[in-house]
Structure formats: structure tokens, C-alpha cells
């Protein structure tokens, strides 16, 4: 029996019990689609985080208290406006030539009321450079200015989501809202940003730092200081310059640093490591369903061999070799798995057009190739035992089977 006839016999065997074959296909389909889709979720998460970090700018650095090697009790109280002023002075005097901007930040959570609408949101007190350094585009109205900062003017800029929550479809620019018990004028609204994977700026309220300190937080520690390097190739030098200025201002050695400076590359490495682990876990879970599909192939082929025992005996009596019988059943199992794998790939591409857990899956070519390869291996591996069992039957025993 030639190869073509072996394949035809396998296809006839599959067609003889279409329902059983379809259910086996479904098991492999679900397994393959799960692997590709969940790996796609991991890849989609990583892409979303990467895009978010890139949107913040590849030249930005962030200084935060804590995370140093010192065990000093004041480790979380080192970043004050004196530190940010020292950094700003270093920029203006040329002491830190690789630094372009310094943006101090204080954060708090407050109740915000506009008309009949009330919500709780994060408030960021910062400088006028915040919008340029963080790539926060103003969609409506204007951002507050350095003069507003100097006079501690009661003005705010809303995130797009917060503006919609408080004002709906109405234009909020020029309207008044109340933060805590203090009224503020809405100067502008920021354009919406994709918030997947990182903290959203769509639901925040931005106010001048001086007003924030006067009305809400007092003149204590800053939450962070955002720095901007003069270029992507100057980030490392800018980080070293900032550390030198801060250490001088705090009168500490580098070994006793009570703060940490992170750049976008470090954030990206951390995010990539996290999402890679996440993707591996998802793939492992999906792989279990593919394994279950393989067990289903074994089960269906064992049943098929049992039901077709007399057919096997007749074919052997007519001269069919052991290799021909083995090839027929092994081909049948492989075709079932491969066809299920191809349908699973198609299902995964359909799923990729929808969001899963808030993430749009990104199909990874390697996962498609791997899933198809595994589906074929499943047919060969899990179909091998039933095929070998069929090939090993003695014609006389097979013909006696009822």
C-alpha cells in the first residue's frame, strides 16, 4: 500500500464517525487556540506597557525617597522643595549640563465636587513644566503657567476621564469645582492617554505645587521629582549629575543614599521581566488544555482500533503489512491533531480582534509555529500507542473479534 492510499484510508476512517472525530478536533482546537491567545495576551500586555513608557519619554528620570542602602529613619523625608530647587539651580547655572528640566511632584487623594457630581481622585501638585516633560497634551483650554505657580493661583487641569466624570459632555473649561472645601477654576483638560499596564493620568487633577502645599499637603516631603535629560544619549550622565547635586544638598555620601533614581529603560526592563513571567504562566496553563486534547486523541484512537478490529484482520489477511496498518492509524491521529491545530490558529486570530482581561492580544508568530508543531507531535505521540496496538494484531485474532 502506497502513502497516498494510507492517507485515503485514514481519511475514510475519520469520516466513518464524524461526530467522534469532530469532538477530538474540538479538544485540540481549544488547546491550540488557548496557547496562542494567552501568549498573545502576555505579548499585548508587554506592548501596552512599552508604549506607555515610551509615551512618557525616553529622556525622563524619576527620583523617589527610599530604596537606598541607608537605614536612616529619615530615608522617606529627604525629598523636599529644597532638593528640587537645588536641581533647578544646577540646570540654570550649567552645573548639570545634561539635565533639561526639573519637575517636583506632590500627590494626594481628595474629594472633588462639580455641581451635583462628587468623586474622589488623585491630585498632583507640580510645576508648569509637568505637561511638556510627561508628554501630557492639553486638549481643551490651557495649562497653568509659571506665574500661576508663583502666585499659588487656584486653578486646575483635569484628566480626560475625570473631566467626563464630573462634567459629562459639557465643556469644563472656565467652570468651578471644589477640592475638599476650596473652589478652583478649571483652566484646561488633558488629552486622553492609554492607561493599560501603568497608572492612568486620565483620572487625575493637576494643580500648581504652591497651591497644593498651601491648601492640601503642607510643606513636607515631595512624592517625587521628575527630571528630563537633554537627550536619550545623555540619560546616564544626567542621572549621575542629579545624584551628585542631591547628595551635596543632603550632605550625604553616595553609599548612604536615601533615595533612588530610575529611568525609563529600567522601568522597561522590569516591566518586560514581569510580563515575560506572566506570559510563561499563561502559556503553561493553556498547555494543560492542549495536553488534555492529546489524551483525547489517544482515547478516540483506542476506541477506533477496538471498533475496527475485524477490518484490521481482513486487511492483514489480504496482505496488508504491519507498516501499512501502523501508518494508517498514525496518519489518522496526526491528521486529526493537525487539522485541529489549524482550526485553533484560525480561532486564535479571531480572538485577537477582541480584548481579553482588558488587553488586546498580539499574535506571536513563534507561538503559532510552536502550537502547530506541538499539535502534530501530539498526533504522533498520543496516536502512536493505538496505532502500534493495531499493527501488532494477529490476523486470526482480529478476524475472531466480535
C-alpha positions in Angstrom: 0.0 0.0 0.0 1.5 3.3 -1.1 1.5 6.5 1.0 -1.5 8.1 -0.9 -3.6 5.0 -0.2 -2.6 5.1 3.5 -3.8 8.7 3.7 -7.1 7.9 1.9 -7.7 5.0 4.4 -7.1 7.3 7.3 -9.5 10.0 6.0 -12.1 7.3 5.4 -11.7 6.1 8.9 -12.2 9.7 10.2 -15.3 10.1 8.1 -16.8 6.9 9.3 -17.5 8.5 12.7 -17.7 12.2 12.0 -19.1 13.2 15.4 -16.3 11.5 17.3 -13.7 13.0 15.0 -15.2 16.4 15.4 -15.1 16.3 19.2 -11.5 15.2 19.1 -10.8 18.1 16.7 -12.5 20.4 19.1 -10.3 19.3 22.0 -7.1 20.1 20.0 -8.6 23.3 18.7 -9.3 24.7 22.1 -5.9 23.7 23.4 -4.0 25.4 20.4 -6.3 28.5 20.4 -5.7 28.8 24.2 -1.9 28.7 23.9 -1.8 31.2 21.1 -4.3 33.6 22.6 -2.9 33.6 26.1 0.6 34.1 24.8 -0.9 36.9 22.8 -2.3 38.4 25.9 1.1 38.4 27.5 2.7 40.0 24.4 -0.2 42.5 24.2 0.4 43.5 27.9 4.1 44.0 27.2 3.4 46.1 24.1 0.9 48.3 26.0 3.4 48.8 28.9 6.2 49.6 26.4 4.1 52.1 24.5 3.1 53.7 27.8 6.7 54.1 28.9 7.7 55.4 25.5 4.9 57.9 25.7 6.3 59.2 28.9 9.5 60.0 27.0 12.8 58.1 26.8 14.7 61.1 28.4 12.8 61.2 31.7 14.1 60.1 35.1 12.2 59.9 38.4 13.7 60.5 41.9 11.9 59.0 44.9 12.6 58.6 48.6 13.5 55.2 49.9 15.1 52.3 48.1 18.7 53.2 49.1 21.1 51.3 51.2 20.8 53.6 54.2 18.8 52.5 57.2 18.3 56.1 58.4 15.0 57.0 60.0 14.7 60.0 57.7 15.0 58.0 54.5 11.5 58.8 53.4 11.7 62.5 54.3 14.7 63.6 52.1 12.9 64.9 49.0 11.8 68.5 49.7 11.4 71.6 47.6 15.0 72.5 48.7 16.2 69.4 46.8 14.2 70.3 43.7 15.3 73.9 43.9 18.9 72.8 44.1 18.4 70.7 41.0 16.7 73.5 39.1 19.6 75.9 40.1 22.1 73.3 38.8 20.3 73.3 35.5 20.1 77.1 35.2 23.7 77.6 36.1 25.1 74.8 33.9 26.3 72.7 36.8 24.2 69.9 35.4 24.5 70.3 31.6 22.8 67.0 30.8 19.6 68.0 32.7 17.0 70.0 30.8 14.1 70.3 33.3 13.1 69.6 36.9 9.5 68.8 37.9 8.7 68.4 41.6 5.5 66.5 42.5 3.3 66.0 45.5 0.3 63.7 45.3 -2.8 63.4 47.5 -6.3 62.0 47.2 -9.2 64.4 47.7 -13.0 64.6 47.3 -13.8 66.7 44.2 -17.3 68.2 43.6 -18.6 69.9 40.5 -22.3 70.8 40.6 -24.1 67.7 41.7 -21.3 65.3 40.8 -18.8 64.2 43.5 -15.9 61.8 43.2 -12.6 61.0 44.8 -9.5 61.4 42.7 -5.7 61.7 42.8 -4.3 65.3 42.9 -0.9 66.1 41.6 0.8 69.3 42.7 3.6 70.2 40.3 5.2 72.9 38.2 4.2 74.3 34.8 6.9 72.1 33.1 4.9 68.9 34.1 2.9 68.9 30.9 5.9 69.1 28.5 8.1 66.7 30.4 5.4 64.0 30.8 4.1 64.4 27.2 0.7 65.4 28.6 -1.1 67.2 25.7 -3.8 69.8 26.5 -6.9 69.0 24.5 -9.1 71.9 25.8 -8.2 75.2 27.4 -4.7 75.8 28.6 -2.2 74.5 31.1 -1.3 76.7 34.1 1.8 78.9 33.9 4.9 79.7 35.9 3.1 82.8 37.1 0.2 80.7 38.4 2.8 78.7 40.3 4.4 81.9 41.7 1.1 83.3 42.9 -0.4 80.0 44.1 -3.4 80.6 41.9 -6.4 78.3 42.5 -6.5 76.7 39.0 -6.6 73.1 37.9 -6.1 71.0 34.8 -8.2 67.8 34.6 -7.5 64.4 33.2 -9.9 63.4 30.3 -11.6 60.7 32.4 -12.1 62.9 35.4 -13.5 65.7 33.2 -16.1 63.3 31.8 -17.0 62.0 35.3 -17.6 65.5 36.7 -18.9 67.4 33.7 -20.2 64.7 31.2 -20.4 66.2 27.7 -20.3 69.8 29.0 -17.2 72.0 28.4 -15.4 72.1 31.8 -13.0 75.0 30.8 -13.9 78.0 32.9 -16.1 76.1 35.3 -15.6 76.0 39.0 -15.1 72.8 41.1 -14.4 72.2 44.7 -11.4 70.3 46.0 -12.1 69.4 49.6 -13.7 72.7 50.6 -11.7 75.0 48.4 -13.0 76.3 45.0 -10.8 76.0 41.9 -11.1 77.3 38.3 -10.7 74.7 35.5 -8.0 76.0 33.1 -7.8 73.0 30.8 -8.3 69.3 30.1 -5.6 66.9 29.1 -6.0 64.6 26.1 -6.9 61.0 27.0 -4.0 58.6 27.3 -3.9 54.8 27.0 -3.7 53.6 30.7 -3.1 49.9 30.1 -0.4 48.5 32.4 0.5 51.7 34.2 -1.1 54.3 36.4 -3.6 56.3 34.4 -3.3 60.1 34.0 -6.9 60.2 32.8 -8.4 60.4 36.3 -6.1 62.9 37.9 -6.3 66.6 38.7 -3.2 68.8 38.3 -2.7 71.9 40.4 0.2 74.3 40.9 2.6 72.9 43.5 2.5 76.1 45.6 -1.3 76.0 45.9 -1.2 72.2 46.7 1.2 72.9 49.6 -0.8 75.8 50.9 -4.2 74.2 50.8 -3.8 70.4 51.0 -0.5 68.8 51.9 1.6 71.4 53.7 5.3 72.0 53.1 6.5 68.5 53.8 8.2 65.9 51.6 7.7 65.7 47.9 6.3 62.5 46.5 8.8 62.5 43.6 10.9 64.7 41.3 10.7 64.1 37.6 13.8 65.0 35.6 14.3 65.4 31.9 17.7 64.7 30.2 18.8 66.8 27.2 18.7 63.7 25.0 18.4 59.9 25.0 22.2 59.6 25.0 22.5 61.9 28.0 20.3 59.9 30.4 23.1 58.1 32.2 25.1 61.3 32.6 22.0 63.2 33.7 21.4 60.6 36.3 24.9 60.9 37.7 24.7 64.7 37.7 21.3 64.6 39.6 22.7 62.2 42.2 25.7 64.4 42.8 23.5 67.5 43.3 21.1 65.7 45.6 24.0 64.2 47.7 25.6 67.6 48.1 22.2 69.1 49.1 21.5 66.4 51.6 25.2 66.3 52.8 25.4 62.5 52.3 27.8 60.1 50.5 26.6 58.0 47.6 26.9 54.9 49.9 24.3 56.4 52.3 21.8 57.5 49.6 18.3 57.6 50.9 16.6 57.9 47.5 16.6 56.1 44.2 16.7 57.4 40.7 15.0 55.3 37.9 14.9 55.9 34.2 12.6 54.6 31.6 15.0 51.8 30.5 15.0 50.4 34.0 11.2 50.6 34.1 11.0 48.8 30.7 13.4 46.1 31.9 11.3 45.5 35.0 8.1 45.5 33.0 9.5 43.1 30.4 10.6 40.7 33.1 7.3 40.8 34.8 5.2 40.3 31.6 7.6 37.5 30.5 6.8 35.6 33.7 3.1 36.4 33.3 3.2 35.1 29.7 5.0 31.9 30.7 2.4 31.2 33.4 -0.4 31.8 30.9 1.2 29.5 28.3 1.7 26.8 30.9 -2.0 26.9 31.9 -3.0 26.8 28.2 -0.6 24.0 27.6 -2.6 21.8 30.1 -5.6 22.1 27.8 -3.5 21.1 24.9 -2.3 18.1 26.8 -5.9 17.2 27.6 -6.6 17.4 23.9 -3.8 14.9 23.3 -5.2 12.5 25.8 -8.5 12.8 23.9 -6.7 11.8 20.7 -5.4 8.6 22.5 -8.8 7.8 23.8 -10.5 8.2 20.4 -7.9 6.2 18.6 -8.1 3.3 21.1 -11.9 3.2 20.6 -11.4 3.3 16.8 -8.9 0.4 16.9 -11.3 -1.6 19.0 -14.3 -1.0 16.7 -12.3 -1.8 13.6 -10.5 -4.9 14.8 -12.2 -7.1 12.2 -11.3 -4.6 9.4 -7.7 -4.8 10.6 -7.8 -8.6 10.5 -9.3 -8.7 7.0 -6.7 -6.2 5.6 -3.9 -8.2 7.2 -5.3 -11.5 5.7 -5.4 -9.8 2.3 -1.7 -8.9 2.6 -1.5 -5.5 4.4 1.8 -5.2 6.1 2.3 -4.2 9.7 3.8 -0.9 8.5 0.7 -0.1 6.4 -1.6 -0.7 9.4 0.6 1.4 11.6 0.8 4.2 9.0 -2.9 4.3 8.6 -3.8 4.8 12.2 -0.8 7.0 12.9 -1.8 9.2 9.9 -5.4 9.3 11.1 -4.3 10.6 14.6 -1.8 13.1 13.1 -4.4 14.5 10.6 -6.9 14.9 13.4 -4.4 16.8 15.5 -3.0 18.9 12.7 -6.5 19.9 11.4 -7.5 20.7 15.0 -4.3 22.8 15.3 -5.0 24.7 12.1 -8.6 25.4 13.2 -7.2 26.5 16.6 -4.8 29.0 14.9 -7.8 30.4 13.0 -9.8 30.7 16.2 -6.9 32.5 17.9 -6.7 35.1 15.1 -10.4 35.7 15.5 -10.0 36.1 19.3 -7.1 38.6 18.8 -9.7 41.1 17.5 -11.2 41.3 21.0 -9.9 42.4 24.4 -9.0 39.7 27.0 -8.7 40.9 30.6 -8.6 44.5 29.2 -5.7 43.7 26.8 -5.8 43.3 23.0 -3.8 40.1 22.2 -0.9 40.4 19.9 -0.3 37.2 17.9 3.3 36.0 18.2 4.5 34.1 15.2 6.7 31.7 17.3 3.7 30.7 19.4 1.7 29.8 16.2 4.6 27.7 14.9 5.1 26.1 18.3 1.4 25.3 18.7 1.1 23.7 15.3 4.3 21.7 15.9 3.0 20.6 19.3 -0.3 19.6 17.7 1.4 17.4 15.2 3.6 15.9 17.9 0.5 15.2 19.9 -0.9 13.2 16.9 2.3 11.2 16.6 2.9 10.7 20.3 -0.6 10.1 21.5 -1.6 8.2 18.4 1.5 6.0 18.5 0.3 3.6 21.1 -3.2 2.9 19.5 -1.5 2.6 16.1 1.1 0.2 17.3 -1.6 -1.9 19.1 -3.5 -2.1 15.8 -0.4 -3.1 13.8 0.6 -5.8 16.3 -2.7 -7.7 16.0 -2.6 -11.2 14.6 -4.9 -11.6 11.6 -6.5 -14.7 13.1 -7.3 -13.0 16.4 -8.6 -9.9 14.7 -11.0 -12.0 12.5 -12.4 -13.8 15.6 -13.2 -10.4 17.3 -16.9 -9.7 17.6 
